[in-house]
Amino acid sequence: MRLSDFDFDLPEERIALRPAQPRDAAKLLVVRPQAPLEDRIVRDLPDLLSPGDVLVFNDTRVIPARLTGIRDRDGLTVPVEATLHRREAPDRWTAFMRPGKRLQPGDRVRFGATSDGACEAAALDATVVGKGEGGEVALAFDLAGPMLDEAVSRHGAMPLPPYIAAKRGEDSQDRRDYQTVFAQHDGSVAAPTAGLHFTPELLGRLAERRIGHAFVTLHVGGGTFLPVKTDEIRDHRMHPEFGEISAETAAALNAARAGGGRIVPVGTTSLRLLESAADEHGVVHPFAAETAIFITPGHRFRAADALVTNFHLPKSTLFMLVSAFAGPAVMRAAYAHAVARSYRFYSYGDASLLFPAGEGG
């Protein structure tokens, strides 16, 4: 399949710059193959699932991974910006940097510093130690472990998606809005955005309906924002991300399914991790490794019976994933409906509840 097969028209005004308030007041489009589209709200989710179903949340926590500073080489400085991508060691991260092409191994980077060399707070300095084929820059920081984490938190900004950051700056409200209420494990540079819709009240109502929940962890990397640049989608390569499913969680999911319950990932990150951990019989196994799974139409889903997800970017790997799950023609019709009905798109936008092709829900 070609990249153009996953293009669609999206008016710029459909891009959400702030989340719905309260979070569970966002619109929810229910998409069942061979059934009419259904306009609901996220708060209706307990009535759309059944007792025994299990929602699978990604409990990763977003770190303030966008850093600005200066590159210093032979006394000459230029402004730089980095979005941390993946931690390689207690003192090392790979990052996507601008201007990346002008950086060379051995360059010193002073984050928090201004163009005149002044530093806003305590130093956060690094050395460029390598450059990857995918455009990543390898940084060795002068600090390590918790001291590095604290410095990144002090100097960094929340890594809002480019389509939001281009329209407004990050502010203190984003530190709350761009984090799920169940975020626990630091490590992501992008939010698992379908989870942003869930409130303590909604989680309570789901529990009252005996709809279960489980937590997995996938640390989302900066590659999630990178466009697909290959015309043939089979030539695209995903950046690896670290994920973990405990033995207890795997056993609970398998037991729920054996008892007739459905496994419902909340977000494409949870789904990708489950598909990475499931065998050909649909049994979920404990998992603690990197995954670079790329899901496109033709993929046979093994570990997901429905999916809660936001509305995604044209020609993105995520739109390819939802097209694989519910069917390309179904998703094209659903997205056209969402645009016409003023659904809000992307990270702070509205949500959908998808049932797989051939599934009546």
Residue pairs with C-beta under 8 A, 6 or more apart in sequence:
1 232
1 233
1 234
1 296
1 297
2 231
2 232
2 233
3 228
3 230
3 231
3 232
3 233
3 315
4 231
4 315
5 233
5 328
6 233
6 314
6 315
6 316
6 319
6 320
6 323
7 314
7 315
8 314
8 319
8 332
8 335
8 336
8 339
9 314
9 339
10 313
10 314
10 339
10 345
11 339
14 339
14 342
14 343
14 344
14 345
14 349
15 163
15 164
15 167
15 344
15 345
15 346
15 349
16 344
16 345
16 346
16 347
16 348
16 349
16 350
17 164
17 167
17 168
17 348
18 173
18 177
18 348
19 26
19 177
19 196
19 348
20 26
20 27
20 197
20 344
20 350
22 199
23 42
23 196
23 197
23 198
23 199
24 41
24 42
24 43
24 197
24 198
24 199
24 201
24 202
25 41
25 42
25 43
26 41
26 42
26 197
26 344
26 349
26 350
26 351
27 39
27 40
27 41
27 42
27 341
27 343
27 344
27 350
27 351
28 39
28 40
28 41
28 42
28 44
28 45
28 48
28 350
28 351
28 352
28 353
29 37
29 38
29 39
29 40
29 334
29 337
29 338
29 343
29 350
29 351
29 352
29 353
30 37
30 38
30 39
30 40
30 48
30 352
30 353
30 361
31 37
31 326
31 330
31 331
31 334
31 352
31 353
31 354
31 355
32 38
32 355
32 359
32 360
32 361
33 326
33 327
33 330
33 355
33 356
33 357
33 358
33 359
33 360
34 360
35 360
35 361
37 333
37 334
37 337
39 341
40 48
40 353
42 197
42 198
42 202
42 351
43 202
45 202
45 206
45 308
45 353
46 202
46 205
46 206
46 208
46 209
46 211
48 353
49 55
49 206
49 209
49 211
49 262
49 264
49 306
50 211
50 261
50 262
51 209
51 210
51 211
52 210
52 211
52 212
52 256
52 259
52 260
52 261
52 262
53 211
53 212
53 256
53 261
53 262
53 263
53 264
53 305
53 306
54 211
54 212
54 213
54 214
54 252
54 253
54 256
54 261
54 262
54 263
54 264
55 206
55 211
55 212
55 213
55 214
55 264
55 265
55 266
55 308
56 213
56 214
56 215
56 216
56 253
56 263
56 264
56 265
56 266
56 270
56 274
57 180
57 182
57 192
57 195
57 198
57 213
57 214
57 215
57 216
57 266
57 267
57 270
58 180
58 192
58 195
58 215
58 216
58 217
58 218
58 220
58 266
58 267
58 269
58 270
58 273
59 180
59 182
59 183
59 184
59 185
59 215
59 216
59 217
60 183
60 184
60 185
60 186
60 187
60 188
60 192
60 217
60 218
60 219
60 220
60 269
61 179
61 183
61 184
61 185
61 186
61 187
61 188
62 158
62 159
62 178
62 179
62 183
62 188
62 189
62 190
62 191
62 220
63 84
63 149
63 152
63 153
63 156
63 186
63 187
63 188
63 189
64 152
64 153
64 155
64 156
64 157
64 158
64 159
64 175
65 83
65 84
65 152
65 156
65 158
65 159
65 189
65 222
66 81
66 82
66 83
66 84
66 156
66 157
66 158
66 159
66 160
66 170
67 81
67 82
67 83
67 84
67 95
67 111
67 112
67 124
67 152
67 155
67 156
67 157
68 79
68 80
68 81
68 82
68 111
68 112
68 157
69 79
69 80
69 82
69 109
69 110
69 111
69 112
69 113
69 124
69 155
70 77
70 78
70 79
70 80
70 109
70 110
70 113
70 114
70 115
70 117
71 77
71 78
71 79
71 80
71 102
71 103
71 107
71 108
71 109
72 107
72 108
72 109
72 110
73 104
73 107
73 108
77 115
77 117
78 99
78 102
79 115
80 97
80 98
80 99
80 103
80 109
81 97
81 98
82 95
82 96
82 97
82 109
82 111
82 137
82 139
83 95
83 96
83 97
83 159
83 189
83 222
83 225
84 93
84 94
84 95
84 152
84 156
84 159
84 189
84 222
85 93
85 94
85 95
85 96
85 136
85 189
85 221
85 222
85 223
85 239
86 93
86 94
86 136
86 219
86 221
86 222
86 239
86 240
86 241
86 242
87 93
87 187
88 94
88 138
89 144
90 144
90 145
90 148
91 140
91 141
91 142
91 143
91 144
91 145
91 148
92 129
92 138
92 139
92 140
92 141
93 138
93 139
93 141
94 132
94 136
94 137
94 138
94 139
95 136
95 137
95 139
95 222
96 135
96 136
96 137
96 222
96 226
97 103
97 137
100 131
100 135
100 137
103 109
103 128
103 131
103 137
104 128
105 128
105 129
105 130
105 131
106 127
106 128
107 127
107 128
108 125
108 126
108 127
108 128
109 125
109 126
109 127
109 128
109 139
110 117
110 119
110 123
110 124
110 125
111 124
111 125
111 126
111 155
112 119
112 120
112 121
112 123
112 124
112 154
112 155
113 119
113 120
114 120
120 155
121 154
121 155
122 151
122 154
123 142
123 151
124 141
124 142
124 143
124 151
124 152
124 154
124 155
125 141
125 142
126 139
126 140
126 141
126 142
127 139
127 140
127 142
128 137
128 138
128 139
129 138
129 139
129 140
130 137
130 138
131 137
131 138
132 138
134 223
134 237
134 239
135 226
136 239
141 148
141 151
143 151
149 186
157 170
158 170
158 174
158 175
158 178
159 189
159 190
159 222
160 170
160 174
160 178
160 347
161 190
161 225
161 346
161 347
162 225
163 313
163 346
164 346
164 347
164 348
177 196
177 348
178 191
178 196
178 347
179 191
179 196
180 191
180 192
180 195
180 196
180 198
181 198
181 199
181 200
181 203
182 195
182 198
182 203
182 215
184 215
184 217
185 217
185 219
187 217
187 219
187 242
188 218
188 219
188 220
188 221
189 220
189 221
189 222
190 220
190 221
190 222
190 224
190 225
190 347
191 220
191 347
192 218
192 220
192 266
192 267
192 269
192 270
193 267
193 310
193 346
193 347
193 348
194 266
194 267
194 268
194 308
194 309
194 310
194 351
195 266
195 267
196 347
196 348
197 308
197 351
198 266
203 213
206 213
207 213
212 252
212 256
212 261
214 249
214 252
214 253
215 249
216 243
216 244
216 245
216 249
216 270
216 273
216 274
217 243
217 244
217 245
218 241
218 242
218 243
218 244
218 269
218 270
218 272
218 273
218 291
219 241
219 242
219 243
220 241
220 269
221 239
221 240
221 241
222 239
223 238
223 239
223 241
226 239
227 315
227 316
228 236
228 315
228 316
228 317
229 236
230 236
233 296
233 320
234 296
236 294
236 317
237 292
237 294
238 292
238 293
238 294
238 317
239 292
240 290
240 291
240 292
241 290
241 291
241 292
242 289
242 290
243 272
243 273
243 276
243 277
243 287
243 288
243 289
243 290
243 291
244 287
244 288
245 273
245 274
245 277
245 284
245 285
245 286
245 287
245 288
246 286
247 286
249 284
250 277
250 284
250 285
250 286
250 287
253 263
253 274
253 284
253 303
254 283
254 284
256 263
257 263
257 282
257 305
262 305
262 306
263 274
263 284
263 303
263 304
263 305
264 304
264 305
264 306
264 307
264 308
265 271
265 274
265 304
265 307
265 308
266 308
266 309
267 308
267 309
267 310
268 307
268 309
268 318
268 321
268 322
271 295
271 303
271 304
271 307
271 309
271 321
271 325
272 291
272 293
272 295
272 321
273 287
273 291
274 284
274 303
274 304
275 293
275 295
275 299
275 301
275 302
275 303
275 304
276 287
276 291
276 293
277 284
277 285
277 286
277 287
277 303
278 284
278 285
278 302
278 303
279 285
279 302
280 302
281 302
282 302
282 303
284 303
294 317
295 317
295 320
295 321
295 324
295 325
296 320
296 321
296 323
296 324
297 320
297 323
297 324
297 327
297 328
298 324
299 324
301 324
301 325
301 356
304 325
304 356
305 355
305 356
305 359
306 353
306 354
306 355
306 356
306 359
306 361
307 322
307 325
307 326
307 353
307 354
307 356
308 351
308 352
308 353
308 354
309 318
309 322
309 351
309 352
309 354
310 345
310 346
310 347
310 349
310 350
310 351
310 352
311 335
311 338
311 343
311 344
311 345
311 346
311 349
311 350
311 351
311 352
312 318
312 319
312 322
312 345
312 346
313 319
313 345
313 346
319 331
319 335
322 331
322 352
322 354
323 331
323 332
325 354
325 356
325 357
326 334
326 354
326 355
326 356
326 357
327 357
330 357
334 352
338 345
338 350
338 352
343 349
343 350
344 350
355 361
